[in-house]
Amino acid sequence: MPRLDGRRRPWRAWLLGLGLAWLGLPALGEGLRPHDVVYQFLFKGVSGGELELKLRADAGPDSWIYETHAHPNFLASFFVRSNSIERGWFRVTPAGVEPQRYYIDDGSSDKSNSSDLRYDWAQGRITGSARGQPLDLALEPGTQDVMSIRAVVLVDLLAGREPQEYTMLDGRELKHYVYTRVGTAKLKTDIGEYDTVIYKSDRKDSDGRGRIWQYWYAPSLGWLPLRAEQREDGKTRMTLAIRSLKWLDAGVAAPAAR
């Protein structure tokens, strides 16, 4: 997952991408299920509140919307606002996941942290504003953003493909991240105990000493990540642990243990 700059780095990393970094083809969208997941967020072991991640179908065929909402506790509310929102629109096509638009607003009057970008795949450009400044950038094939990359990992896992290397728009530039399978584990969570497959995500050509993300994906839950950790020098820096899950297509919830 990307490194983020600025004095709000831990909390913006929580909001932006927990390069959490998430169908089988030819049946487009097969396996994707609309859902609403809530994660507890901890920074160096201290709780910062919760992060809600919601996937829902959009109006067009094979079109989806992924969005995150922050629910900070009192301490975290000094760094991230409850009205902040991050949203990505994407389509599942025979060529893979194609992001259509990416939007983030941290809820403040300072728009230097806001972005609103649109993808023109026919022209091979992404245009709009990124971190408060105009952006017009050439697209690489398969380019994702911090929302759609979550979907593309799910797409590959549900199709039986190993996640590998992905190009992602991070701020104002394209970066490359490599996913590597680490192993398996039985994970106890607030919604039950599940068999998981663990992957790590690192910047391509990294020396291995920087920050990496590690994810615990549950095959029995459509490969949803039940846990994510950002690690640096072998130590856990940030953690997301699932608190509750609701499948929006069926209205069935796995209640959180409070």
N, C-alpha and C positions, 0 to 999 in steps of 0.2 A: 504494500500500500504506500501511497505517497507520503513524503515528509511535508509538513506544513509550516509556513513561516509566520512570524508575528507573535506578539506577547500572549495572545489567546490560543496558542498552538494546541495545548491538550484538549481544550473544549471545542475548538474548531475541528480538530481531528475526530472528535466524537460525533460532531454534526455532519461532517463531510465525507466520511467515507471509510467507513470502516470496511481501506481498501482496502468494510466488510466487503472493495474489492466482490453476481449471483444472477430437452424439449426435442424433444426429439424431432428430427427431420427424417423423412419427408413429410410426416404429419405435423404441420406447423403448430407450435404451441402445445403439442401433446405433453402432458405431464405438469405443465405450469398450473398452479392453483392460486386464485386470489387469496390473500391472507393478511392478517394483521398480527405482527409480532412485537412484543415489548421486551427490551433488554435492560438489565441493570448495568449502569456504567460505573466503573471504578477507575480512579487514577492513582497509581501507586498505593492501592489498597484502600483508598478513601472514596466513599460513595459520592457520586455527583448527580444522582437521580436516575432517570430512565430515558431511553431512546426508543421511539416507536417507528417501526418500518412497515409500510403498507404497500402491497401490490394489488392492483385492480385492473380490470379490463377497460380499455378505452373504446371509443365508438367505432373505429375502423377495424377491418379484419386483421386478426393476428397482431393487434395493437394493445399496448399496455402502458400503465403509469406506475412508476415506483416513487414513493415519497417518504421522507423522514420528518418526524416532529420531535423536538426536544421537550422533555418534562424535567427540568432541572430542580434539584432540591435547593434549600436556602443558600448553601455555600456556592453551588455552581451558578446560581442565578446572577451572581456578580460578573460572570464571564460569558454566559450564553442565555439568550432570552427565550421565554416560552413561546413567543410568537414567531420564532425563526422557522423557516421551512426550506427544504431542499426537495426538488422534484425532477424526475427525468421521464421523458416520453420515448418509447422505442417500439420497433416492429420486429417480429420474427419472420425472416424471409428465407428462401432457399439458400441464400448466401450466408445466412447467419443473423445475428442480432444487429439491427441498424438503429442507433439512437437518432431521434428526430429533433429533440430539444432538451436543453438542460437549464435549470433555473435554481438559484439559491438566493435567499434574502435572510440575513441574520437578525432581522427585526429592528435594527437600529436606523437612525437617520443618516449614518455614515455609509454611503453606498460604495465605498472603496472595497468592501468585502462581498459585494453582490455581483452575480453573474446572470446573464440571460443569453443563451447561445442557441442557434438553429443550424441544423445540418442540411446541406444541399448535396446529396449524393450524386445527382446527375452532373453537377458542375465540380464536384470534388472539393467543396469549400465548407468551412464552418465560420459563421459570422455572428456578430452581436457584440456584447460587452462581457469582458472577463475581469473580475476584480475592479470594477468601476471604470475600465478603460476599453476603447474599441478594439475589436479583434477580428482579423480576416486571415484565416490560416488554411493551408492546403491539408486535405484529409489523406491519411494513409488508409489503405484497405483494412477494414476491420476495426477502425478506431472506435474506442468506447470512451465514456466518461465515468465519473465515480459512482453514478447510479446504474448505468446500463452494464457496467462490468460485473455487477452482482448477478444480473440476469444471464449474461453470457456464460458465466461459470455454471449456473444451474442448467442452462441449455446443454452444455457439453456433458455434464454428469448424468443428466436424465437420458441422454442419447447413448450413454455408455462410452463416452470419449473422455480421456484424461485431460484435465485442464493443463495447458502448457504456457505459451507466451502470448501476452495481450498488449496491444498498444492502447494507452489511455491518455486522455487530455487531462493534465494536472495543472490547474491554474491557467497559464498562457502558453504552455508548451506540451508537446507529445513526449511521453516517456514509455519505456517498455518494462513490463513486469513478468516474471516467470513464476509459475505455480509448480510446486514439487510435492509429491506425495510423501508424507512422513511415516504414516503407519495407521493403526486402528486403536480404538479404545472404547470401553464401555463407560459412558458418561452419565453421572447422576445430576439431574437438573430439577428445577422447581416444577416442571411438568412431567417428570418421570425419568426413568433410566433408559438410555438408548445406546445402541451400537452406533459408533461414529467412525468416519474416515477422516484422518487429519491431513491437511495440506498447509504448506507455508507459501507465502508470497514475498518475493524479494525483487529489488531493482535489478534489471539485467546487467551483467558484468560487475555486480557488487563484490566488494572484497569480503563480504560476510560479517563485517564489524558494525554495520549500520543498523537501522531499525527494520525489523521484519514483522509481518503479520502471520499468525497461525490460526487456522479455522478448524472447528470440529463439525463436520457435515453429517447429518442423519439420513441415510438412504430411505428408511421407513417413513420419513416425513417429507418426501420429495426433495431430499438433499438440502433442506434448510439448514443453515448454520445455527447450532445451538450455543456455541461459544466462540469468541474471537479474542485473541490477545496480541497486543503489540509488544515486541520484545526488543531490548537493546543490550548488547554485551551480555546476553544470556539471562537478563533479568526482565521480569514482566513490568511493563510501564503502564499499559492501559488494558482493561478487560471489559468485555461485553458478555453477560451471561443471561440466557433466556429466562424471562419471568412468566410470560403467558403467550399462548398461541390461539388464534381464532381463524378457522377456515371460512372465508367470506362467502364462498359459493354454497356452503351447506349450513352456515350459521352455527357450527359446532365449535365450542371453545374447549381448550385444555386449560383449566383455571390455574392461576398462579398460587403458589403456597406462600402466604404472607406471614 
